[in-house]
């Protein structure tokens, strides 16, 4: 199957919701979101414990969605633990974006059978640029800020300092402009690095270079294409959520209706207890949209409610996963379009490393077969020669 026929313009962005509506892609994000959330949840409760808040009281107040700053800042070491959880969650999502971008890229090339397992193997091999490219850009910004601080200290030297500030002022100015530009590049690197690594197979330095190049060569397309991608993402997620909510309501109607053999109050207790766990208490709309659990319900209802809460939480996370899938597919399409526009490089016609490896393996097998045939031919020749000598 050949590559997908793209227009290589903004019209291709409208394909994102359809391409993203894939169980394979949503499951990748579901795995990434849950893995990152578990790390964030554990580290946040540890941080809350370091501030002196007990787990029982923290669970009663926050449940599945803890936040350190809701109880105050806390000591510095608690904040460090909390921010480690946020960073781990962020990079887990970033790695999931890379896996989905790889699946999307292979799909655009016509490979519909590229699996999520193959994508995660690719991410395991290429995770370094996904993480370290943004860190490298942060270090570039930090370098300029540190140099600015050093020159500021030099400027305090009596009599000489004012001249050391005034004479190289243009140098300071263009350094400041480059720092602001690099800050914009940093934002774009968060957005495009998964697509760069997946579709262009760049290392850390290559991903940094591509981030600078995209920001410089395609600024208006980046803005305009996102003005298309973000609204259609919102609309698609809204419709997806309506179908999810419709299925939820249908189950409640069928199992909890006022007719023969319905579960009645039992279903209200189970589903109400489950939604109390999953839906944040700050969402006051839950009082009208979801059933309410009885205060004195049996223990079996509570256990069934916890099990149901796990499935509702996964379904709720799948909605977020679909939204992230649309964004990831959209960014991959953008990168393919931008490379075609700027460098006239059709990435869908390039052979990626996996295709090259398959070709090398096939050539190696062919050479082995040829060598075996040559050996067999030589052996037959030797046997024939030996027979003539005997005669």
C-alpha positions as CSV (number, residue, x, y, z in Angstrom):
1,X,0.0,0.0,0.0
2,X,1.4,3.4,-1.1
3,X,1.7,6.6,0.9
4,X,-1.4,8.6,1.7
5,X,-2.2,11.3,-0.8
6,X,-1.7,14.6,1.0
7,X,-2.3,18.2,-0.3
8,X,0.7,19.4,1.8
9,X,-1.3,22.4,3.0
10,X,-3.8,23.3,5.7
11,X,-6.4,21.0,4.2
12,X,-4.5,18.0,5.6
13,X,-5.0,19.2,9.2
14,X,-8.7,18.4,8.9
15,X,-7.7,14.7,8.6
16,X,-6.4,14.8,12.2
17,X,-9.7,13.9,14.1
18,X,-10.3,10.9,11.8
19,X,-6.7,9.6,11.9
20,X,-6.6,10.1,15.7
21,X,-9.8,8.1,16.2
22,X,-7.9,4.9,16.5
23,X,-7.9,2.4,19.4
24,X,-4.2,1.9,18.9
25,X,-3.4,5.6,19.3
26,X,-5.8,6.2,22.2
27,X,-4.5,3.1,24.1
28,X,-0.9,4.5,23.7
29,X,-2.0,7.7,25.4
30,X,-4.1,5.8,27.9
31,X,-1.0,3.9,29.0
32,X,1.1,7.1,29.1
33,X,-1.5,9.2,31.0
34,X,-2.1,6.5,33.6
35,X,1.6,5.7,34.1
36,X,2.4,9.4,34.5
37,X,-0.6,10.0,36.7
38,X,0.5,7.1,39.0
39,X,3.9,8.7,39.4
40,X,2.4,12.1,40.0
41,X,-0.2,10.8,42.5
42,X,2.4,8.9,44.6
43,X,4.9,11.7,44.6
44,X,2.3,14.3,45.4
45,X,1.0,12.3,48.4
46,X,4.6,11.9,49.6
47,X,5.0,15.7,49.3
48,X,1.8,16.3,51.2
49,X,3.1,13.9,53.9
50,X,6.4,15.9,54.1
51,X,4.3,19.0,54.9
52,X,2.6,17.2,57.8
53,X,-0.7,16.3,56.1
54,X,-1.8,12.7,56.8
55,X,-2.8,10.4,54.0
56,X,-6.3,10.0,55.3
57,X,-7.0,13.7,55.5
58,X,-5.3,14.3,52.1
59,X,-7.4,11.6,50.5
60,X,-10.6,12.9,52.0
61,X,-9.8,16.4,50.6
62,X,-8.2,15.5,47.2
63,X,-8.9,11.9,46.3
64,X,-7.5,11.0,42.9
65,X,-6.4,14.6,42.1
66,X,-4.0,15.8,44.8
67,X,-2.3,19.2,44.6
68,X,0.5,20.4,47.0
69,X,-0.3,24.1,46.6
70,X,-3.9,23.7,47.6
71,X,-2.6,23.3,51.2
72,X,0.1,25.9,51.0
73,X,3.6,25.8,49.5
74,X,5.2,23.6,52.1
75,X,9.0,23.2,52.6
76,X,11.3,23.3,49.7
77,X,12.0,19.5,49.7
78,X,8.2,18.8,49.5
79,X,8.0,21.2,46.5
80,X,11.0,19.4,44.8
81,X,9.2,16.0,45.2
82,X,6.0,17.5,43.9
83,X,7.6,19.0,40.8
84,X,9.5,15.8,40.1
85,X,6.0,14.2,39.8
86,X,4.8,16.9,37.4
87,X,8.0,16.6,35.2
88,X,7.7,12.8,35.1
89,X,4.1,13.1,34.1
90,X,4.9,15.7,31.4
91,X,7.7,13.6,29.8
92,X,5.5,10.4,30.0
93,X,3.0,12.3,27.9
94,X,5.7,13.5,25.6
95,X,7.0,9.9,25.0
96,X,3.4,8.9,24.3
97,X,3.2,11.7,21.8
98,X,6.3,10.3,20.1
99,X,4.8,6.8,19.9
100,X,1.6,8.1,18.4
101,X,3.6,10.3,16.0
102,X,5.5,7.2,14.9
103,X,2.3,5.3,14.3
104,X,0.9,8.2,12.4
105,X,4.0,8.6,10.3
106,X,4.0,4.9,9.3
107,X,0.3,5.2,8.6
108,X,0.9,8.2,6.3
109,X,3.5,6.1,4.5
110,X,0.9,3.3,3.9
111,X,1.8,0.9,6.8
112,X,-1.5,0.3,8.5
113,X,-0.1,-2.7,10.5
114,X,2.5,-0.8,12.4
115,X,1.6,-1.8,16.0
116,X,1.8,0.1,19.3
117,X,4.4,-2.4,20.4
118,X,6.6,-1.4,17.5
119,X,6.0,2.2,18.3
120,X,7.1,1.7,22.0
121,X,10.2,-0.2,20.8
122,X,11.1,2.8,18.6
123,X,10.5,5.2,21.6
124,X,12.7,3.0,23.8
125,X,15.5,3.4,21.3
126,X,15.0,7.2,20.6
127,X,13.8,8.6,23.9
128,X,16.9,10.7,24.5
129,X,16.2,13.5,22.0
130,X,12.6,13.7,23.2
131,X,13.7,14.6,26.6
132,X,17.1,16.2,26.2
133,X,16.3,18.5,23.2
134,X,14.1,20.7,25.4
135,X,16.6,20.5,28.2
136,X,19.4,21.6,25.8
137,X,17.3,24.7,24.8
138,X,16.7,25.5,28.5
139,X,20.4,25.3,29.1
140,X,21.0,27.7,26.2
141,X,18.5,30.2,27.7
142,X,20.2,29.7,31.1
143,X,23.6,30.4,29.6
144,X,22.5,33.8,28.3
145,X,20.8,34.7,31.5
146,X,23.9,33.8,33.5
147,X,26.1,35.8,31.2
148,X,23.7,38.7,31.6
149,X,24.0,38.4,35.3
150,X,27.8,38.4,35.1
151,X,27.9,41.5,32.8
152,X,25.5,43.2,35.3
153,X,28.0,42.6,38.1
154,X,30.8,44.0,35.9
155,X,28.6,47.1,35.3
156,X,28.8,47.8,39.0
157,X,32.5,48.5,38.9
158,X,33.0,52.2,39.8
159,X,33.8,54.6,36.9
160,X,34.5,51.7,34.4
161,X,31.3,49.8,34.8
162,X,29.1,52.4,33.1
163,X,31.3,52.3,30.0
164,X,31.4,48.5,30.0
165,X,27.6,48.7,29.8
166,X,27.3,51.5,27.2
167,X,29.9,50.4,24.7
168,X,28.8,46.8,24.1
169,X,25.1,47.7,24.4
170,X,24.2,46.4,20.9
171,X,25.8,43.1,21.9
172,X,23.5,42.9,24.9
173,X,20.5,43.9,22.8
174,X,20.9,41.2,20.2
175,X,21.8,38.7,22.9
176,X,18.5,39.6,24.6
177,X,16.6,39.3,21.3
178,X,18.1,35.8,20.7
179,X,17.1,34.8,24.2
180,X,13.5,35.8,23.6
181,X,13.6,33.9,20.2
182,X,15.0,30.8,22.0
183,X,12.2,31.0,24.4
184,X,9.7,30.7,21.5
185,X,11.8,27.9,20.1
186,X,11.5,26.1,23.5
187,X,7.7,26.2,23.3
188,X,7.9,24.9,19.7
189,X,10.3,22.1,20.7
190,X,7.7,20.9,23.3
191,X,5.2,20.8,20.5
192,X,7.2,19.4,17.5
193,X,10.0,17.3,19.0
194,X,7.9,14.1,19.1
195,X,7.1,14.5,15.4
196,X,10.7,15.5,14.6
197,X,12.1,12.4,16.3
198,X,9.4,10.1,14.9
199,X,9.3,11.3,11.3
200,X,12.8,12.6,10.7
201,X,14.6,10.3,13.2
202,X,16.8,13.1,14.5
203,X,19.1,12.9,17.5
204,X,19.2,15.6,20.2
205,X,21.2,18.1,18.3
206,X,19.2,17.5,15.2
207,X,16.0,18.0,17.0
208,X,17.3,21.2,18.5
209,X,18.3,22.4,15.0
210,X,14.9,21.5,13.5
211,X,13.1,23.4,16.3
212,X,15.1,26.5,15.5
213,X,14.6,26.0,11.8
214,X,10.9,25.5,12.0
215,X,10.5,28.6,14.3
216,X,12.5,30.7,11.8
217,X,11.1,29.4,8.5
218,X,7.4,28.6,9.3
219,X,6.2,31.1,12.0
220,X,2.9,32.1,10.3
221,X,2.0,28.6,9.3
222,X,2.6,27.4,12.9
223,X,0.2,30.0,14.1
224,X,-2.4,29.6,11.4
225,X,-2.4,25.8,11.3
226,X,-3.0,25.8,15.1
227,X,-5.9,28.2,14.6
228,X,-7.4,25.3,12.6
229,X,-6.2,22.4,14.7
230,X,-7.3,23.6,18.1
231,X,-11.0,24.3,17.3
232,X,-11.4,21.0,15.5
233,X,-9.8,19.3,18.4
234,X,-12.2,20.8,20.8
235,X,-15.2,20.0,18.6
236,X,-14.1,16.4,18.0
237,X,-13.4,15.8,21.7
238,X,-16.8,17.3,22.6
239,X,-18.6,15.0,20.2
240,X,-16.5,12.0,21.4
241,X,-17.5,12.9,25.0
242,X,-21.2,13.1,24.1
243,X,-21.0,9.6,22.8
244,X,-19.2,8.4,25.9
245,X,-21.8,10.2,28.2
246,X,-24.7,8.8,26.0
247,X,-23.4,5.2,26.7
248,X,-23.1,6.0,30.4
249,X,-26.6,7.3,30.6
250,X,-28.0,4.3,28.6
251,X,-26.5,1.9,31.0
252,X,-28.1,3.7,33.9
253,X,-31.5,3.8,32.2
254,X,-31.4,0.1,31.3
255,X,-30.0,-1.2,34.6
256,X,-31.7,1.4,36.9
257,X,-35.1,2.0,35.4
258,X,-38.3,1.6,37.2
259,X,-39.3,-1.6,35.5
260,X,-39.2,-5.3,36.3
261,X,-35.8,-6.8,37.2
262,X,-34.0,-3.4,37.3
263,X,-31.2,-2.8,39.9
264,X,-32.9,0.3,41.2
265,X,-31.2,1.8,44.3
266,X,-28.4,-0.7,44.1
267,X,-27.2,0.8,40.8
268,X,-27.5,4.3,42.2
269,X,-25.3,3.4,45.1
270,X,-22.6,1.7,43.0
271,X,-22.5,4.3,40.2
272,X,-23.0,7.2,42.6
273,X,-20.1,6.0,44.8
274,X,-17.9,5.4,41.7
275,X,-18.6,8.9,40.3
276,X,-17.9,10.5,43.7
277,X,-14.4,9.0,43.5
278,X,-13.7,9.8,39.8
279,X,-15.4,13.2,39.4
280,X,-13.7,16.0,41.3
281,X,-15.8,17.3,44.2
282,X,-15.4,20.8,42.8
283,X,-17.5,19.9,39.8
284,X,-20.9,20.9,41.3
285,X,-22.6,19.7,38.1
286,X,-22.1,16.1,39.3
287,X,-25.0,16.6,41.7
288,X,-27.4,16.7,38.7
289,X,-25.7,14.6,36.1
290,X,-24.8,11.6,38.1
291,X,-26.7,9.4,40.6
292,X,-26.2,9.9,44.3
293,X,-25.0,7.1,46.7
294,X,-26.8,6.4,50.0
295,X,-24.8,7.2,53.1
296,X,-25.5,3.8,54.7
297,X,-25.1,1.6,51.7
298,X,-23.7,-2.0,52.2
299,X,-20.0,-2.8,52.0
300,X,-20.6,-4.9,48.8
301,X,-22.0,-1.8,47.1
302,X,-18.8,0.1,48.1
303,X,-16.5,-2.6,46.7
304,X,-18.5,-2.7,43.5
305,X,-18.4,1.1,43.3
306,X,-14.6,1.1,43.6
307,X,-14.3,-1.5,40.7
308,X,-16.8,0.6,38.6
309,X,-14.7,3.7,39.5
310,X,-11.6,2.2,37.9
311,X,-13.5,1.6,34.6
312,X,-15.1,5.1,34.7
313,X,-11.7,6.6,35.3
314,X,-10.2,4.7,32.3
315,X,-13.1,5.9,30.1
316,X,-12.7,9.4,31.3
317,X,-9.0,9.3,30.6
318,X,-9.7,7.9,27.1
319,X,-11.5,11.2,26.3
320,X,-8.3,13.1,27.2
321,X,-6.3,10.5,25.3
322,X,-8.4,11.1,22.1
323,X,-7.8,14.9,22.4
324,X,-4.0,14.4,22.8
325,X,-4.1,11.9,19.9
326,X,-5.7,14.6,17.6
327,X,-3.0,17.1,18.7
328,X,-0.2,14.6,18.1
329,X,-1.5,13.5,14.7
330,X,-2.0,17.2,13.8
331,X,1.6,18.1,14.8
332,X,3.0,15.2,12.8
333,X,1.0,16.3,9.7
334,X,2.3,19.8,10.2
335,X,5.9,18.7,10.4
336,X,5.5,16.7,7.2
337,X,3.9,19.7,5.5
338,X,6.5,22.1,6.7
339,X,9.4,19.9,5.5
340,X,7.8,19.7,2.1
341,X,7.2,23.5,2.0
342,X,10.6,24.6,3.3
343,X,13.0,21.9,1.9
344,X,10.9,20.2,-0.8
345,X,11.5,17.0,1.2
346,X,8.6,14.6,1.0
347,X,9.1,12.5,4.2
348,X,6.6,10.0,3.0
349,X,8.9,9.0,0.2
350,X,12.0,8.6,2.5
351,X,13.0,5.2,3.7
352,X,13.1,5.2,7.5
353,X,15.6,3.2,9.6
354,X,13.2,0.2,9.9
355,X,12.7,-0.1,6.2
356,X,16.5,0.2,5.6
357,X,17.1,-2.5,8.2
358,X,14.6,-4.8,6.5
359,X,16.4,-4.2,3.2
360,X,19.8,-4.9,4.7
361,X,18.4,-8.1,6.3
362,X,16.9,-9.2,3.0
363,X,20.2,-8.5,1.1
364,X,22.0,-10.4,3.8
365,X,19.7,-13.4,3.3
366,X,20.1,-13.2,-0.5
367,X,23.9,-13.1,-0.1
368,X,23.8,-16.1,2.2
369,X,21.7,-18.0,-0.3
370,X,24.1,-17.0,-3.1
371,X,27.1,-18.1,-1.1
372,X,25.5,-21.4,-0.3
373,X,24.7,-21.9,-4.0
374,X,28.3,-21.1,-4.9
375,X,29.6,-23.6,-2.3
376,X,27.2,-26.3,-3.7
377,X,28.4,-25.6,-7.2
378,X,32.0,-25.7,-6.2
379,X,31.4,-29.0,-4.4
380,X,29.7,-30.5,-7.5
381,X,32.6,-29.4,-9.6
382,X,35.2,-31.0,-7.3
383,X,33.2,-34.2,-7.2
384,X,33.0,-34.2,-11.0
385,X,36.8,-33.6,-11.3
386,X,37.5,-36.4,-8.8
387,X,35.5,-38.8,-10.8
388,X,37.4,-38.0,-14.0
389,X,40.7,-38.5,-12.2
390,X,39.6,-41.9,-11.0
391,X,38.8,-42.9,-14.5
